[in-house]
Amino acid sequence: MYTSSVIRLSFDYIVSGTFDPRPVFKQIAIKPTGDSILDFTSLNKLRLNDLKRIYGLIQIRRDRSHPNLILNARTIHTLLGHGFKMTPEKHVKIIDMNEEYVFKQANDDLVEEFLDHCHTVFNVPKQFFADHYYLDASRDSSSIVIACYKDRIVSSVRIYHREMSLGNRNVEIGAIGDVATDLQHRMKGLASKLLSISNDMMVQQGKCFGFLHTNPVGAAFKLYCSLGWCSWNLLRSTVTLNLTNNVFKEDEKSLSVQKLDFENGKDIGLIHSLHSRNLNAAIGQFTRPKSFWKNLNLRTDDRNQFVCLYFCDNDSEAYGLFEFSNKQFDSLEIHDFYVDHNLDATIILSEMIRKLLDLTKFELQHLEIRYATHLLFPVDLYRCFDIHSKSEHNDIGYMVKLLNPFMIENQRITTTEQLISALTDLPYKFIFSRADKF
């Protein structure tokens, strides 16, 4: 259990000092947390303009329209270290000296409060987070790290225990999710503290590296970068098929593609076997327990529907996992696509798309298909489809951080930069299936 104190100083303090522009300071965003409080508790290092701003706020805002300034101990130390002196006037006032946050691992009794907390912060139905937790075969309440204020959860980070394929081997990793802080308690370094605690936990658990996805243009991306996380590009493609005419350019003999049932034990066994057998065909895939398949369509979001299709010709097999992402069935994500080498991957995908269109029973004008670009190699989309448009982009929101040194093929990985380089240089291409999202 960890505690952290926040100090609030009144404007009766006079701060004076000189500014030395020579040190290199880290840029930190500064913003008020309310009408009466200016919050600087997240500042670990200060640049010149930050120092001037703090000095100016205290010296100029003497009208007391913002009477309280919040500083954490490290910020005060930094100010003093750069020549500042904090001298109280005769009406000195220090308030909320013992405002404390308690950092700890959750337990089963706190899971529901944690789910309520995520619902409040993200403004997403609670059941979404409940499904993420209760349908996870590797769930562990002690892997939820929380910050509490007055016995209430105000910030959280969850570690998802996963095993990732790296081509010729599987390694234990920690996936980070549910990073959430109440609006009133932001800019106080809570998420940074929880991520540091989570990092130490994953190191002790022997995880090889951490893995997460975030918005690459959001504030969280900058936070992760400051904590040693690094991004690498995952190439993704979006293709729109024109369905106004016959989408299929080649009039091949219809293949016997069948839909597998996620509620049928025999079908689940077949899907599980196919995925496990083809897991090492790429890097970035997570191993999946059998319960994963049964739970796919138990999620309460009825906008999404998963479909698994299977083809068999003598001893040759192929399967694909697809997800319609809205009720109009005009947007499709390809999560998995595995084809034995002696089969024509282009024809197999063509037949699976034909089957999916038959299942929708909609008269569609266009079908948008999204996928990790390397997933469909060597499929020739233009050979079988009438392509309306196609685009590619690099998603840099995928981030990793080395936790413990380990071997990839014959190379010992000791830094995050080496990890990214090794993953990039492997003969297999990195493919992360969004069906494994956390």
C-alpha positions as CSV (number, residue, x, y, z in Angstrom):
1,M,0.0,0.0,0.0
2,Y,1.3,3.4,-0.9
3,T,0.3,6.9,0.2
4,S,0.8,10.3,-1.4
5,S,0.2,13.8,0.0
6,V,-0.8,16.9,-1.9
7,I,0.0,20.4,-0.4
8,R,-2.1,23.5,-1.1
9,L,-0.5,26.8,-0.5
10,S,-2.4,30.1,-0.3
11,F,-1.4,33.2,-2.3
12,D,-0.1,34.7,0.9
13,Y,3.2,33.0,-0.1
14,I,5.5,35.2,-2.1
15,V,7.8,33.3,-4.5
16,S,10.8,35.1,-5.8
17,G,13.9,33.9,-7.7
18,T,15.9,34.0,-10.9
19,F,15.5,32.1,-14.1
20,D,18.3,30.1,-15.6
21,P,17.4,29.1,-19.2
22,R,20.3,26.7,-19.6
23,P,18.8,23.5,-18.1
24,V,16.8,21.4,-20.4
25,F,13.3,21.1,-19.0
26,K,10.5,18.8,-19.9
27,Q,7.4,20.5,-21.3
28,I,4.4,19.9,-19.1
29,A,0.8,21.1,-19.8
30,I,-0.5,23.4,-17.1
31,K,-4.2,24.1,-16.7
32,P,-6.6,25.1,-13.9
33,T,-8.7,22.3,-12.3
34,G,-11.5,24.7,-11.3
35,D,-12.4,28.3,-10.7
36,S,-10.6,28.6,-7.4
37,I,-7.6,26.2,-7.7
38,L,-4.6,26.1,-10.0
39,D,-3.1,22.6,-10.0
40,F,0.6,21.9,-10.5
41,T,0.9,18.6,-8.7
42,S,1.8,16.6,-11.9
43,L,5.0,18.6,-12.5
44,N,8.1,16.5,-12.1
45,K,10.4,18.7,-14.1
46,L,9.9,22.3,-15.1
47,R,11.0,24.3,-18.1
48,L,11.8,28.0,-18.1
49,N,8.3,29.1,-19.2
50,D,6.7,26.9,-16.5
51,L,8.8,28.6,-13.8
52,K,7.9,32.0,-15.1
53,R,4.2,31.1,-15.2
54,I,4.2,29.9,-11.6
55,Y,6.1,33.0,-10.6
56,G,3.7,35.3,-12.5
57,L,0.6,33.6,-11.2
58,I,1.6,34.1,-7.6
59,Q,3.0,37.6,-8.0
60,I,0.3,39.0,-10.3
61,R,-2.9,37.3,-9.3
62,R,-3.0,39.1,-6.0
63,D,-6.7,39.8,-6.4
64,R,-7.4,36.3,-5.0
65,S,-9.7,35.3,-7.7
66,H,-7.7,32.1,-7.7
67,P,-6.7,32.0,-4.0
68,N,-5.2,28.5,-3.8
69,L,-2.2,27.1,-5.6
70,I,-1.6,23.3,-5.4
71,L,2.0,22.1,-5.5
72,N,3.4,18.7,-4.8
73,A,6.6,18.2,-2.8
74,R,8.7,17.4,-5.9
75,T,7.6,20.6,-7.6
76,I,8.4,22.7,-4.5
77,H,11.8,21.0,-4.4
78,T,12.4,21.8,-8.1
79,L,11.4,25.5,-7.5
80,L,13.8,25.8,-4.6
81,G,16.5,24.1,-6.6
82,H,16.3,26.8,-9.2
83,G,16.8,29.7,-6.9
84,F,13.3,30.3,-5.7
85,K,12.5,31.3,-2.1
86,M,9.1,30.8,-0.5
87,T,8.6,33.4,2.1
88,P,5.3,33.6,4.0
89,E,3.6,37.0,4.7
90,K,1.9,37.6,8.0
91,H,-1.3,36.0,6.9
92,V,0.2,32.7,6.0
93,K,-2.3,29.8,5.4
94,I,-1.5,26.2,4.4
95,I,-4.6,24.1,3.8
96,D,-5.4,20.4,3.2
97,M,-1.9,19.5,4.3
98,N,-2.9,15.8,4.8
99,E,-4.9,15.1,1.7
100,E,-3.9,11.5,1.1
101,Y,-4.3,9.0,-1.7
102,V,-4.0,5.3,-0.9
103,F,-2.5,3.1,-3.7
104,K,-3.2,-0.6,-3.6
105,Q,-4.2,-3.7,-5.4
106,A,-7.9,-4.5,-5.6
107,N,-9.7,-7.6,-4.4
108,D,-12.9,-9.4,-5.3
109,D,-14.9,-7.1,-3.0
110,L,-13.8,-4.1,-5.0
111,V,-14.5,-5.3,-8.5
112,E,-18.0,-3.9,-8.8
113,E,-16.8,-0.5,-7.5
114,F,-14.0,-0.6,-10.1
115,L,-16.5,-1.3,-12.9
116,D,-18.6,1.6,-11.7
117,H,-15.5,3.8,-11.7
118,C,-14.7,2.9,-15.3
119,H,-18.3,3.5,-16.3
120,T,-18.2,7.0,-14.8
121,V,-14.9,8.0,-16.2
122,F,-15.4,6.8,-19.8
123,N,-19.2,7.4,-19.9
124,V,-19.6,3.9,-21.4
125,P,-22.2,1.4,-20.1
126,K,-21.0,-0.6,-17.1
127,Q,-21.8,-3.9,-18.7
128,F,-19.1,-3.2,-21.3
129,F,-16.4,-3.3,-18.6
130,A,-18.2,-6.1,-16.8
131,D,-17.9,-8.3,-20.0
132,H,-14.2,-7.4,-20.3
133,Y,-13.7,-8.6,-16.7
134,Y,-16.0,-11.6,-16.2
135,L,-15.5,-13.1,-19.7
136,D,-11.7,-13.0,-19.3
137,A,-10.5,-16.5,-18.4
138,S,-7.3,-14.9,-17.0
139,R,-9.0,-12.3,-14.8
140,D,-7.5,-11.6,-11.4
141,S,-8.8,-8.9,-9.2
142,S,-5.4,-8.3,-7.6
143,S,-4.2,-7.2,-11.1
144,I,-6.4,-4.1,-10.8
145,V,-4.3,-1.3,-9.2
146,I,-6.3,1.5,-7.8
147,A,-5.9,4.9,-6.1
148,C,-8.4,5.7,-3.4
149,Y,-9.3,9.0,-1.9
150,K,-11.5,8.9,1.3
151,D,-12.1,5.2,0.6
152,R,-13.4,5.7,-2.9
153,I,-11.7,4.6,-6.1
154,V,-10.6,7.7,-8.1
155,S,-8.0,6.2,-10.5
156,S,-7.3,2.7,-11.9
157,V,-5.0,0.6,-14.1
158,R,-5.6,-3.0,-15.0
159,I,-3.1,-5.6,-16.0
160,Y,-4.4,-8.2,-18.5
161,H,-2.4,-11.5,-18.4
162,R,-1.7,-12.6,-21.9
163,E,0.5,-15.0,-23.9
164,M,1.7,-13.7,-27.3
165,S,3.1,-15.6,-30.2
166,L,6.5,-14.5,-31.5
167,G,6.7,-16.8,-34.4
168,N,8.7,-19.7,-32.9
169,R,7.7,-19.3,-29.3
170,N,5.0,-17.8,-27.0
171,V,5.9,-15.4,-24.2
172,E,4.1,-14.0,-21.2
173,I,3.2,-10.4,-21.5
174,G,1.2,-7.8,-19.5
175,A,-1.4,-5.9,-21.4
176,I,-2.4,-2.5,-19.9
177,G,-6.0,-1.3,-20.0
178,D,-8.7,0.5,-18.0
179,V,-6.4,3.5,-17.2
180,A,-9.0,5.8,-15.8
181,T,-8.9,8.8,-13.4
182,D,-11.8,10.9,-12.1
183,L,-12.0,14.3,-13.6
184,Q,-11.6,16.0,-10.2
185,H,-8.4,14.1,-9.4
186,R,-6.5,14.5,-12.6
187,M,-3.2,16.3,-13.1
188,K,-2.0,14.9,-9.7
189,G,0.2,12.1,-11.1
190,L,-2.2,9.3,-10.0
191,A,-2.1,7.5,-13.4
192,S,1.7,7.8,-13.5
193,K,2.0,6.3,-10.0
194,L,-0.4,3.4,-10.8
195,L,1.4,2.7,-14.1
196,S,4.7,2.6,-12.2
197,I,3.2,0.2,-9.6
198,S,1.8,-2.0,-12.4
199,N,5.2,-2.0,-14.1
200,D,6.9,-3.3,-10.9
201,M,4.2,-6.0,-10.6
202,M,4.7,-7.2,-14.1
203,V,8.5,-7.3,-13.7
204,Q,8.1,-9.4,-10.5
205,Q,5.6,-11.7,-12.3
206,G,8.3,-12.4,-14.9
207,K,6.4,-10.8,-17.9
208,C,8.7,-10.3,-20.9
209,F,7.2,-7.0,-22.0
210,G,4.1,-4.7,-21.6
211,F,1.7,-4.1,-24.4
212,L,-1.1,-1.5,-24.9
213,H,-3.0,0.5,-27.4
214,T,-3.9,4.2,-27.0
215,N,-5.0,7.2,-29.1
216,P,-1.7,8.4,-30.6
217,V,-2.9,12.1,-30.6
218,G,-4.2,12.0,-27.0
219,A,-2.6,13.1,-23.7
220,A,-2.3,9.4,-22.6
221,F,0.2,8.8,-25.5
222,K,2.5,11.5,-24.1
223,L,2.2,10.0,-20.6
224,Y,3.1,6.5,-21.8
225,C,6.1,7.9,-23.7
226,S,7.3,9.7,-20.6
227,L,7.2,6.4,-18.7
228,G,9.4,4.5,-21.2
229,W,6.7,3.1,-23.5
230,C,7.6,3.1,-27.3
231,S,5.3,2.8,-30.3
232,W,5.7,0.9,-33.4
233,N,3.8,1.0,-36.6
234,L,1.1,-1.6,-37.3
235,L,0.1,-1.2,-41.0
236,R,-3.7,-1.5,-41.5
237,S,-5.8,-1.4,-44.6
238,T,-9.3,-0.3,-45.4
239,V,-10.9,-1.6,-48.6
240,T,-14.4,-0.7,-49.9
241,L,-16.1,-3.1,-52.2
242,N,-18.5,-1.9,-54.8
243,L,-21.6,-4.1,-54.6
244,T,-23.8,-2.4,-57.1
245,N,-22.6,-4.9,-59.7
246,N,-21.4,-8.4,-59.2
247,V,-18.7,-8.1,-56.7
248,F,-17.0,-11.3,-57.9
249,K,-14.9,-10.9,-61.0
250,E,-14.2,-14.6,-61.3
251,D,-17.2,-17.0,-61.7
252,E,-15.6,-19.8,-59.8
253,K,-17.4,-22.9,-58.8
254,S,-19.0,-22.3,-55.4
255,L,-16.9,-23.7,-52.6
256,S,-18.5,-25.4,-49.6
257,V,-17.9,-22.7,-46.9
258,Q,-19.7,-23.3,-43.7
259,K,-20.5,-21.2,-40.7
260,L,-19.3,-22.5,-37.3
261,D,-21.5,-22.3,-34.2
262,F,-19.9,-20.7,-31.1
263,E,-22.4,-22.6,-29.0
264,N,-21.6,-26.0,-30.4
265,G,-18.9,-27.9,-28.5
266,K,-17.6,-29.7,-31.6
267,D,-17.4,-26.5,-33.6
268,I,-15.6,-24.7,-30.8
269,G,-13.1,-27.5,-30.6
270,L,-12.5,-27.2,-34.4
271,I,-12.0,-23.4,-34.2
272,H,-9.7,-23.7,-31.2
273,S,-7.6,-26.3,-32.9
274,L,-7.3,-24.3,-36.2
275,H,-6.3,-21.1,-34.4
276,S,-3.8,-22.9,-32.1
277,R,-2.2,-24.7,-35.1
278,N,-1.8,-21.5,-37.1
279,L,-0.9,-19.3,-34.2
280,N,2.8,-19.2,-35.1
281,A,2.1,-18.2,-38.7
282,A,2.5,-14.6,-37.6
283,I,3.6,-12.6,-34.6
284,G,1.4,-10.6,-32.3
285,Q,-1.5,-13.1,-31.9
286,F,-2.6,-14.0,-28.4
287,T,-3.2,-17.6,-27.4
288,R,-6.9,-18.2,-26.7
289,P,-8.6,-20.6,-24.3
290,K,-11.7,-22.5,-25.5
291,S,-13.9,-20.2,-23.4
292,F,-12.8,-17.3,-25.7
293,W,-14.8,-18.6,-28.6
294,K,-17.9,-19.4,-26.5
295,N,-17.8,-15.9,-25.1
296,L,-17.4,-14.0,-28.3
297,N,-21.0,-13.3,-29.0
298,L,-22.0,-13.1,-25.3
299,R,-20.9,-9.4,-25.3
300,T,-23.9,-7.2,-24.7
301,D,-23.1,-4.7,-27.5
302,D,-25.6,-5.9,-30.2
303,R,-24.0,-3.7,-32.8
304,N,-21.2,-6.2,-33.3
305,Q,-21.6,-9.8,-34.5
306,F,-18.8,-12.3,-34.9
307,V,-18.9,-14.9,-37.6
308,C,-16.4,-17.8,-38.0
309,L,-16.3,-19.5,-41.5
310,Y,-14.6,-22.8,-42.3
311,F,-13.5,-24.5,-45.5
312,C,-12.2,-28.1,-45.9
313,D,-11.0,-29.9,-49.0
314,N,-9.6,-33.3,-48.2
315,D,-6.8,-32.6,-45.8
316,S,-6.6,-28.8,-46.6
317,E,-8.4,-26.4,-44.4
318,A,-9.0,-22.6,-44.1
319,Y,-10.9,-20.5,-41.6
320,G,-11.7,-16.8,-41.0
321,L,-13.0,-14.8,-38.1
322,F,-15.0,-11.8,-39.1
323,E,-16.9,-9.1,-37.2
324,F,-19.7,-7.0,-38.5
325,S,-19.4,-3.7,-36.5
326,N,-22.8,-2.1,-37.0
327,K,-26.4,-3.1,-37.5
328,Q,-26.4,-2.2,-41.2
329,F,-23.7,-5.0,-41.8
330,D,-21.8,-2.7,-44.2
331,S,-18.6,-2.6,-42.1
332,L,-16.5,-5.7,-41.7
333,E,-13.4,-6.4,-39.7
334,I,-11.2,-9.4,-40.6
335,H,-9.6,-10.7,-37.4
336,D,-8.2,-14.0,-38.4
337,F,-7.6,-15.6,-41.8
338,Y,-5.6,-18.8,-42.2
339,V,-5.3,-20.9,-45.3
340,D,-3.2,-24.0,-45.9
341,H,-0.5,-23.4,-48.4
342,N,-1.9,-25.6,-51.2
343,L,-5.1,-23.6,-51.3
344,D,-5.8,-20.5,-53.3
345,A,-6.2,-17.8,-50.6
346,T,-7.8,-15.3,-52.9
347,I,-10.5,-17.7,-54.0
348,I,-11.1,-18.8,-50.4
349,L,-11.5,-15.2,-49.2
350,S,-13.8,-14.5,-52.1
351,E,-16.1,-17.4,-51.2
352,M,-16.1,-16.4,-47.5
353,I,-17.1,-12.8,-48.4
354,R,-19.9,-14.3,-50.6
355,K,-21.1,-16.4,-47.7
356,L,-21.0,-13.4,-45.3
357,L,-23.1,-11.3,-47.8
358,D,-25.6,-14.1,-48.0
359,L,-25.9,-14.2,-44.2
360,T,-26.6,-10.5,-43.9
361,K,-29.7,-10.6,-46.1
362,F,-29.2,-6.8,-46.8
363,E,-29.1,-5.1,-50.2
364,L,-25.8,-3.4,-49.7
365,Q,-24.3,-0.8,-52.1
366,H,-20.8,-1.0,-50.5
367,L,-19.0,-3.1,-48.0
368,E,-16.1,-1.6,-46.0
369,I,-13.5,-4.2,-45.0
370,R,-10.8,-3.4,-42.4
371,Y,-7.8,-5.6,-41.5
372,A,-4.1,-5.7,-40.5
373,T,-2.4,-5.4,-43.9
374,H,-0.1,-8.4,-43.6
375,L,-3.0,-10.6,-42.5
376,L,-4.2,-11.1,-46.1
377,F,-0.8,-11.6,-47.7
378,P,-0.7,-12.9,-50.5
379,V,-4.4,-12.3,-51.3
380,D,-4.9,-10.4,-54.6
381,L,-8.0,-8.4,-53.8
382,Y,-8.2,-6.8,-57.3
383,R,-8.4,-10.3,-58.8
384,C,-11.7,-11.1,-57.3
385,F,-13.3,-7.9,-56.1
386,D,-14.6,-4.7,-57.7
387,I,-12.6,-2.3,-55.5
388,H,-14.3,1.1,-54.9
389,S,-11.4,2.4,-52.8
390,K,-8.4,1.3,-50.8
391,S,-6.2,3.0,-48.2
392,E,-3.5,2.1,-45.8
393,H,-2.3,3.8,-42.6
394,N,0.2,3.2,-39.8
395,D,-1.4,2.9,-36.4
396,I,1.3,4.1,-34.0
397,G,-1.0,3.7,-31.0
398,Y,0.4,0.2,-30.3
399,M,3.1,0.5,-27.6
400,V,5.5,-1.8,-25.9
401,K,7.9,-1.6,-23.0
402,L,10.5,-4.2,-22.1
403,L,10.1,-5.6,-18.6
404,N,12.6,-8.5,-18.4
405,P,15.4,-9.5,-20.7
406,F,14.5,-12.5,-22.9
407,M,15.5,-14.2,-26.1
408,I,13.9,-13.7,-29.6
409,E,15.4,-16.4,-31.8
410,N,19.1,-16.0,-31.2
411,Q,19.1,-12.4,-29.9
412,R,19.0,-11.4,-26.3
413,I,16.6,-8.4,-25.8
414,T,17.7,-6.0,-23.1
415,T,16.0,-2.7,-24.2
416,T,12.7,-1.6,-25.5
417,E,14.4,-0.3,-28.7
418,Q,15.9,-3.7,-29.3
419,L,12.5,-5.3,-28.8
420,I,10.9,-3.1,-31.5
421,S,13.8,-3.7,-33.8
422,A,13.7,-7.5,-33.3
423,L,9.9,-7.6,-33.9
424,T,10.3,-5.5,-37.0
425,D,13.1,-7.7,-38.4
426,L,11.5,-11.1,-37.8
427,P,10.6,-12.9,-41.0
428,Y,7.0,-13.0,-39.8
429,K,5.0,-9.8,-39.9
430,F,3.3,-8.4,-36.8
431,I,-0.4,-8.9,-36.8
432,F,-2.6,-8.0,-33.8
433,S,-6.1,-9.3,-34.0
434,R,-8.6,-6.8,-32.6
435,A,-10.7,-9.8,-31.4
436,D,-8.0,-10.0,-28.7
437,K,-8.6,-6.4,-27.6
438,F,-8.4,-5.7,-23.9
